[in-house]
Amino acid sequence: MRALALSFVLLSLPVSAQSWSQWAAGPRHTGSLPISAQRLDVQQAAIVVDPFVALERAEAGGSLLVHYQTPLSDGNEVFMSIKGGTYNGFSAWHTQTWSIRKFEWENRELVTRWTALSDWDPAPPGGFRFEPVFHSALTDRFVYMPAAGGTVMEVDRESGAITRRLGSFGVLDPSTYVTSPIVIDAAGNLYYNTVKVAVTNPWTTDHFGAWLVKIAPDGTATRVSYTTLVPGAPAPGAACTNAFSSNQLPWPPSPDAVAPSVVCGSQRPGINIAPAIGNDGTIYTVSRTHLPAGSSRWGWLVAVNPDLTPRWATSMRNRFNDGCNVLLISNNTANGCRAGAPTGVDPSDNQPGSGHVNDNSTSSPVVAPDGSIYYGAYTRYNFSQGHTMRFSSTGTFLSAYKFGWDVTPAIWEHDGTYSLITKENRYVGFGGRTPGDEEGYYITQLSPELNVEWQFKGTNTLTCSRQQDGSLDCVDNRPEGFEWCVNALAVDSRGVVYVNSEDGNLYAINQGGTLRERIFLQLTLGAAYTPLSLGADGRVYTQNAGILFAVGSSQHKRRAVRP
């Protein structure tokens, strides 16, 4: 055990509307605060939160395949996950440790107040390549952080003392894992996902239970099985359509070819998915079949009543008709479709496209002001760009947009309506695109119906790194530009959008799609996508190369401490 938990009953309430208390700001995951962010003039703080970046990059060929927590903030206080222990490679995540550290602004310095160590381990590797996220949530009195055995630890905000372990259900089972960020509703209830997996071959053997857990403010824990939440799903031993073999490329092998099947496995939540809570208390989460990786193409958006009874579950199967002869040319190439393919199908299974629930992603549901739910699903056939799917509050699938991979869009409310803001990485290196679907990297604002309102294209071509003296060393070697390296965007009250790019810069983008400003952080870096947040004082908290940055106006300038 890495931490000690005590037991006593204390009431906890949500923090104010101007706090960034959890994934994508609040329980609806809108990624917004009613404040005007500061200008991106200077780095006001730079603090290492992951000391293993060099080792992690070496193992991944230069990339950083780690998901990080959103920086949480309330007033002058900032809370961030810190990694420790030892790094022994991708197959041994459990030798690392995760903590929550409280910082506080004092005399324009971000000062450490305390560190609380968790005994959480990520779900074991083998089913996904990116290190899963350790993600806490904040109330006015406590920080709640993931812990061992499917539990959470309650940490006193003032002292850093661990006051309770919650959600054990009578036993601390080391094969049960917290697999999602912790989410807090307006009444102070906690929600998160857990999965109990086999000790040997956890991703090729069916799991032993998967639950949505609710913890009331008095510490009472209840949970519901994902099997109960998705009653219309295939039986665990049923056959689920998978993909054709790669030795049959180009796909589909023939116009009427039938793809092979795999054993589905039981229902479980996608890894890293943060449940969302609507204004009426409805919980929205995402489920998938467990076995094997190929059955990720069998996913459901799930609505749950506040008492954890099922409300509805809507399949993401066969929702898209934009494959062959639409987004893909039938040109007999591996990245296109075989000549004669039926129009609109996903060539990998010769059926209408399906929204995949990919465990390398952090995409989480977003609840819009009108009750619509948006979810970024994965699809491979459109060059791994995925689709943003829109559902009604009653579970009806309404529409989709042609990008959704690993992103929780932000919502800007304005003029009696709202807009959805997302990244759109049209990846380089793929053939088979139809004319007009050019490669490039965009921030895209969409209407509620998922029509484009404006786009901002990234045009930077410089690969840079910051030197010890603070100067930049840059090479102009990326004519195609860089991906937007963000999985949860932020937007302020003016509609200014804040996003990270793999070029190493933090960007502020005006409404209409014009550049407001940008600031270089530390390193041009191919990485797992990273969330950012806004403070109530207008600071922007972001991350690059395992470093937490606070960025803001030069009026708040301090001597930047280089990591």
Secondary structure as GFF3:
##gff-version 3
##sequence-region A 1 563
A	DSSP	beta_strand	42	48	.	.	.	ID=ss1
A	DSSP	alpha_helix	53	59	.	.	.	ID=ss2
A	DSSP	beta_strand	72	74	.	.	.	ID=ss3
A	DSSP	beta_strand	77	85	.	.	.	ID=ss4
A	DSSP	three_ten_helix	90	95	.	.	.	ID=ss5
A	DSSP	beta_strand	96	106	.	.	.	ID=ss6
A	DSSP	beta_strand	109	117	.	.	.	ID=ss7
A	DSSP	beta_strand	137	138	.	.	.	ID=ss8
A	DSSP	beta_strand	142	146	.	.	.	ID=ss9
A	DSSP	three_ten_helix	148	150	.	.	.	ID=ss10
A	DSSP	beta_strand	152	156	.	.	.	ID=ss11
A	DSSP	beta_strand	162	166	.	.	.	ID=ss12
A	DSSP	beta_strand	176	178	.	.	.	ID=ss13
A	DSSP	beta_strand	183	184	.	.	.	ID=ss14
A	DSSP	beta_strand	190	196	.	.	.	ID=ss15
A	DSSP	beta_strand	209	215	.	.	.	ID=ss16
A	DSSP	beta_strand	221	225	.	.	.	ID=ss17
A	DSSP	alpha_helix	226	229	.	.	.	ID=ss18
A	DSSP	beta_strand	239	241	.	.	.	ID=ss19
A	DSSP	three_ten_helix	246	248	.	.	.	ID=ss20
A	DSSP	beta_strand	261	263	.	.	.	ID=ss21
A	DSSP	beta_strand	267	269	.	.	.	ID=ss22
A	DSSP	beta_strand	276	277	.	.	.	ID=ss23
A	DSSP	beta_strand	283	289	.	.	.	ID=ss24
A	DSSP	three_ten_helix	293	297	.	.	.	ID=ss25
A	DSSP	beta_strand	299	304	.	.	.	ID=ss26
A	DSSP	beta_strand	310	315	.	.	.	ID=ss27
A	DSSP	beta_strand	345	346	.	.	.	ID=ss28
A	DSSP	beta_strand	351	352	.	.	.	ID=ss29
A	DSSP	beta_strand	366	367	.	.	.	ID=ss30
A	DSSP	beta_strand	373	377	.	.	.	ID=ss31
A	DSSP	beta_strand	387	391	.	.	.	ID=ss32
A	DSSP	beta_strand	397	401	.	.	.	ID=ss33
A	DSSP	beta_strand	410	414	.	.	.	ID=ss34
A	DSSP	beta_strand	417	426	.	.	.	ID=ss35
A	DSSP	beta_strand	440	446	.	.	.	ID=ss36
A	DSSP	beta_strand	452	457	.	.	.	ID=ss37
A	DSSP	beta_strand	462	466	.	.	.	ID=ss38
A	DSSP	beta_strand	472	476	.	.	.	ID=ss39
A	DSSP	beta_strand	486	488	.	.	.	ID=ss40
A	DSSP	beta_strand	490	491	.	.	.	ID=ss41
A	DSSP	beta_strand	497	500	.	.	.	ID=ss42
A	DSSP	beta_strand	505	509	.	.	.	ID=ss43
A	DSSP	beta_strand	515	520	.	.	.	ID=ss44
A	DSSP	beta_strand	530	531	.	.	.	ID=ss45
A	DSSP	beta_strand	533	534	.	.	.	ID=ss46
A	DSSP	beta_strand	540	544	.	.	.	ID=ss47
A	DSSP	beta_strand	547	552	.	.	.	ID=ss48
A	DSSP	three_ten_helix	554	556	.	.	.	ID=ss49
###
